[in-house]
Amino acid sequence: MYQLCPSILSADFNRLGEQIKTLEKEGIEWLHIDVMDGDFVPSISFGMPVIKSIRKESKLFFDVHLMVTEPERYIRDFVECGADSITVHAEACEDLERTIEQIREAGVKVGVSIKPATPVNDISHMLSDVDMVLIMTVQPGFGGQKYMEECTEKIREVRELIEAENLDVDVQVDGGINSAHLFGTLRKGTGENEYPYHQEDILIGSSYGELVNPLVQFQAARDSNRVAGRNKKSDSDRYLVEVVDENGSYQIEAEEHEQWT
């Protein structure tokens, strides 16, 4: 199934613990934690104290995305405060290979990320050394951006390289993912039932602040399995789809939907 990994950047930090508990009740398993330093990216978010605080109260998988310059300086600190995986940017590391080794030696999963302008070829030689590749589909460090459609081909390219080498590596997509883009992104392929990604392992990290009710969007993401042909209604060729708009959410049955194309 597709794994949804919501970002706490979209949370109300006055109620962060409460909202994380709500995610757990809704069946969310991964939490995406964006750390920004004001140098590698213009924005500043939060650091180790916040992660350490929520780690005490949550059993979710903490997927820490370091958008910081020279992240190798902080690997041990983030592991000690509760990270289950650490993703670093290829563009931010002086020695990417050594940084990946440091994360592995610290005992957590390893991810590598690239910005929209960075070619996949820059990291292709390191796919066997990581557990996950994060494709940024917006410019990191800025909220409220639209999904960059040209990045979809990069997702396909990474997946094809992983398959060609028969690697156990997840692909994560981060940025601008909402209900419309989610259906469209998962639907795109070379044929009716062909997709550029594996249904079993794609992870989607995004903030959902623009939506009226983020939990409705999480449910829509899970329902996208039906769009991909999984859990298809057995008595017909119609799909159950949850649609989200400014008025709330509603479910429809349809053979096709405009958001899927």
C-alpha positions in Angstrom: 0.0 0.0 0.0 1.0 3.6 -0.3 2.4 4.9 3.0 1.4 8.4 4.0 3.9 10.3 6.0 2.4 13.7 7.2 4.7 16.5 8.1 4.4 18.2 11.5 5.1 21.5 9.8 1.3 21.6 9.2 0.5 21.0 12.8 -0.8 23.5 15.4 2.2 23.5 17.8 0.0 24.6 20.6 -1.7 21.2 20.3 1.1 19.1 18.7 0.9 16.2 21.1 -2.8 16.0 20.8 -2.7 16.1 17.0 0.0 13.3 16.9 -2.2 11.1 19.0 -5.1 11.8 16.5 -2.8 10.7 13.7 -2.0 7.5 15.5 -5.7 6.7 16.0 -6.3 7.3 12.3 -3.7 4.6 11.4 -0.8 6.8 10.4 2.5 5.0 11.0 5.2 7.5 9.9 5.7 11.1 10.9 7.8 13.4 8.7 9.9 15.9 10.6 11.3 18.8 8.6 14.4 20.4 10.2 15.5 23.7 8.5 18.5 25.8 9.5 18.0 29.1 7.8 21.2 28.5 5.8 20.7 25.5 3.4 17.1 26.8 3.1 15.8 30.3 4.0 13.4 29.1 6.7 14.1 28.0 10.3 11.8 25.3 11.8 12.8 23.5 15.0 15.5 21.1 16.2 16.4 18.4 18.7 14.3 19.6 21.7 11.0 19.3 19.9 11.8 15.9 18.6 12.9 14.7 22.0 9.7 16.0 23.6 7.3 14.3 21.2 9.4 11.1 21.2 8.4 10.5 24.8 4.7 10.3 23.9 4.7 8.7 20.4 5.5 5.3 18.9 5.3 6.6 15.3 8.3 6.1 13.0 10.1 9.4 13.1 11.3 10.3 9.6 13.7 13.2 10.1 14.4 15.3 7.0 17.5 17.5 7.5 17.4 20.5 5.3 20.6 21.8 6.9 24.2 22.6 5.8 26.7 20.0 6.7 24.2 17.7 8.4 27.0 15.3 9.4 27.6 17.6 12.4 24.3 16.6 13.9 23.7 12.9 13.1 24.4 11.6 16.5 22.3 14.3 18.2 19.2 13.6 16.1 19.5 9.8 16.7 19.8 10.4 20.4 16.7 12.5 20.5 14.6 9.9 18.7 15.0 9.8 15.0 14.2 6.4 13.3 15.5 7.5 9.9 17.6 10.5 8.8 17.4 11.9 5.3 20.1 14.4 4.1 20.3 16.4 1.0 23.0 15.5 -1.5 23.5 19.2 -2.1 24.2 20.0 1.6 26.9 17.4 2.3 30.7 18.0 1.8 31.1 14.2 1.6 27.8 12.5 0.9 29.3 9.0 1.1 30.8 9.6 4.5 27.6 11.2 5.8 25.6 8.1 4.7 28.1 5.9 6.5 27.7 8.0 9.7 23.9 7.6 9.6 24.2 3.9 9.1 26.7 3.5 11.9 24.3 5.4 14.2 21.8 2.6 13.8 18.9 4.3 11.9 17.6 4.1 8.4 19.3 6.2 5.7 17.7 8.6 3.2 19.1 10.9 0.6 17.2 13.7 -1.0 17.6 15.9 -4.1 16.1 19.2 -5.0 14.0 19.6 -8.1 16.9 21.0 -10.1 19.3 18.2 -9.1 19.6 15.4 -11.6 19.0 11.8 -10.5 22.4 10.9 -11.9 24.0 12.8 -9.0 22.9 10.1 -6.6 22.4 7.1 -8.8 25.8 5.5 -7.8 24.7 5.5 -4.2 21.3 3.9 -4.4 22.6 0.6 -2.9 23.8 2.5 0.2 20.5 4.0 1.2 17.1 2.8 2.4 15.1 5.7 0.8 15.3 8.3 -1.9 13.4 11.5 -1.3 12.4 13.4 -4.4 11.5 17.0 -3.6 8.6 18.2 -5.8 8.8 21.8 -4.6 11.7 24.0 -3.7 12.7 23.1 -0.1 12.2 25.7 2.6 9.1 27.4 1.4 5.5 26.5 2.3 2.4 26.7 0.1 4.1 25.7 -3.2 2.4 23.8 -6.0 3.6 20.3 -7.0 6.2 20.6 -9.8 4.8 18.3 -12.5 8.3 18.0 -14.2 9.4 16.1 -11.1 7.2 13.1 -11.8 9.6 11.9 -14.4 12.4 12.0 -11.9 10.3 9.7 -9.6 9.9 7.3 -12.5 13.7 7.4 -13.2 14.6 6.7 -9.7 12.2 3.8 -9.5 13.5 2.3 -12.7 17.1 2.5 -11.4 16.1 0.8 -8.2 14.3 -2.0 -10.0 17.2 -2.5 -12.5 19.5 -3.1 -9.6 16.9 -5.1 -7.7 17.3 -2.9 -4.6 15.2 -2.7 -1.5 14.9 1.1 -1.5 11.8 3.2 -0.9 10.9 6.3 -2.9 9.5 9.3 -1.1 7.8 12.3 -2.6 7.7 15.5 -0.7 6.0 18.8 -1.6 2.7 20.1 -2.8 0.9 16.8 -2.5 -2.9 17.3 -2.0 -5.9 15.3 -3.0 -5.8 16.3 -6.7 -2.1 15.8 -7.1 -2.2 12.6 -5.1 -4.7 11.0 -7.4 -2.9 12.3 -10.5 0.6 11.4 -9.3 -0.3 7.8 -8.5 -2.4 7.4 -11.6 0.3 8.5 -14.1 2.0 5.8 -16.1 2.5 4.4 -19.6 -0.7 2.5 -19.7 -4.0 2.1 -17.9 -2.6 -0.1 -15.1 1.1 0.8 -15.3 2.7 3.1 -12.8 6.2 4.6 -12.4 6.3 3.5 -8.7 5.6 0.4 -6.6 2.3 0.4 -4.8 4.0 -1.5 -1.9 6.6 1.1 -1.0 6.1 4.7 -2.1 6.0 7.1 0.8 4.4 10.5 0.5 5.6 13.3 2.8 3.7 16.5 2.7 2.1 19.2 4.8 -1.6 19.5 4.4 -2.2 22.9 5.8 -4.2 24.2 2.9 -6.9 21.6 3.5 -10.0 22.3 5.7 -9.5 19.0 7.6 -6.1 17.3 7.3 -7.5 14.0 8.6 -9.9 13.9 5.7 -6.9 14.2 3.4 -5.2 11.3 5.1 -8.2 9.1 4.5 -8.3 10.3 0.9 -4.7 9.1 0.5 -5.5 5.7 1.8 -8.5 5.5 -0.5 -6.2 6.2 -3.4 -5.3 2.5 -3.3 -8.7 2.0 -4.8 -7.8 4.4 -7.6 -4.8 2.3 -8.3 -7.0 -0.7 -8.7 -6.5 -2.1 -5.2 -9.6 -2.7 -3.1 -11.7 -2.3 -6.2 -15.4 -2.9 -5.6 -16.0 -6.5 -6.5 -19.6 -6.0 -7.8 -18.7 -3.4 -10.5 -16.0 -1.6 -12.2 -16.6 1.6 -10.2 -14.3 3.1 -7.6 -15.0 4.7 -4.2 -13.2 8.0 -4.1 -13.2 10.7 -1.4 -13.1 14.2 -2.8 -12.0 17.2 -0.7 -12.8 20.8 -1.4 -13.4 24.0 0.4 -16.8 22.8 1.6 -15.5 19.6 3.3 -15.4 16.1 1.9 -17.7 13.6 0.2 -17.5 10.2 -1.4 -18.4 9.4 -4.9 -18.5 6.2 -7.0 -17.2 6.7 -10.5 -15.5 4.9 -13.4 -13.1 7.8 -13.8 -12.5 11.1 -12.2 -11.1 14.3 -13.6 -8.5 14.5 -10.8 -7.0 11.1 -11.8 -5.7 12.3 -15.2 
